[in-house]
Amino acid sequence: MLQSKDSSEANFKIPNIKFTKLFINGEFVDSVSGNTFETIDPRNEEVIARIAEGNKYDVDLAVKAAREAFDNGPWPRLPPKERRRIMLKFAHLVLEHVEEIAALDAMDAGKLFSDVKTSEVPNVAEVLCYYAGAADKIHGTTLKMSSEIQGYTLLEPIGVVGHIIPWNFPSQVFAYKVAPALAAGCTMVVKPAEQTPLSALYYAYLAKQAGIPDGVINVVTGFGHTAGAALSSHMDVDKISFTGSTEVGRLIMQAAATSNLKPVSLELGGKSPFIVFDDVDVDQVAPLAFAGAIYNKGEVCVAGSRLFIQEGIYDKFVKKLEEIAKTWVVGDPFDPNTRHGPQVDKKQFARVLSYIEHGKREGATLLTGGNALDRKGYFIEPTIFINVTDDMKIAKEEIFGPVLSVMKFKTVEEVIKRANCTKYGLAAGVMTNNLNIANTVSRSIRAGVIWINCYFGLDPDCPFGGYKSSGFERDLGMEGLHKYLQVKSIATPIYNSPW
Ligand code: ADP
């Protein structure tokens, strides 16, 4: 592993932080309590800015604004083509500010600036465009009723939506949730993660510039157990859409159940298998397997953190992984040579290191890495364990760090069984040139997204979400829109119909 320069050497001008207050009813406002919290730069553990700390009272105000905008405001009532026009303008404004937003996420989350700039923020615009195009294609069906009744369905916006957003993809997940809800005609309160509040506030500002009416998008920054819990248990929120850990997903479902029974959608954790068969080109697939687990310092819900390698190529593949680790650059996310930056915060940093210690204690062999970097900030080496068994903690639990567990297998049947032996079911990778094996394995794995001979391939048109304890319902695609719609059936008697 190599180390990169820090950002002063990388010579990047960090933008000023423009937005630090809550965004409620079209205005940036202080929290009711006047409290603020620090958002920390994980590269150097310094304070980036103090952010308004919203709690129950601020959530109440934000929900009230969203309720008013839904019940009496123009947004749900606009002709869909108007919603489309405004959403396209929003997308356009996002593209005009790509660099500034990317810098915010890179600083707040320790994400690679170049990735956020060239991929994630442009993807926000793509997703907005995709759902802008869907806004005027929302329609129900005419029913062929059995008796002398005619019927049809109407798809109506579900109402006030609470979006609870994680810190690992602050921009992309914002778009996955906000864009379809806007297209559906909903109004909303967004609760970004406390580690990464900056870009959501920036998007709120751009939404207003684009012409999205006041009260339609509100952003309440603050902590999960206060602001997040107030949103998920609110009696006047009609739907919660959440991405985050399985533990918090469970709390959100409980809060929804014990309040007003609002429906929830959950996109949760994973421990995804990345399966490599003997027939692949090792030089081509090993970098994909490495990045599948280590990309974004492993802070990826679909990380392919369980690598199953068939026995015929096992030794060669492991050697290649070791070589890749040697040239992998860890350091400042603003340096274009860096391949991964710091973990998001001190808590995650400590958590990942404790999993690495567990791996060693459980008897797995450390192939590469295993340490924090000897510098300020939350940097961890890319870490590969071999001789991992299925029952080890590092093979079973989501680590959310740059840690890859490598296992060997013999047969197709065996690997399907072992890959499915997890409480999670978010994603899987299948690497083979044998079409029959690819088909069998992809249909046998119980997970929401299967990548054959690629990894991380996502598109606004591709529904994304999990099986089992990885959650339910989908972001993206038309499924990602329909969860913000209610189906209303309308029936009326019909007399003397010729049909
Ligand atoms: P962690 O930060 O421990 O990894 P998550 O990744 O699940 O937790 O957090 C994702 C989002 O859920 C964040 O916006 C966080 O503030 C929020 N959250 C955390 N706890 C709760 C809770 N009890 N109720 C609602 N939201 C919560």
Residues whose N, C-alpha, C, O or C-beta is under 5 A from the ligand:
A	BS01	ADP	I164 I165 P166 K191 P192 A193 E194 G222 F223 G224 H225 G228 A229 S232 T243 G244 S245 V248 L251
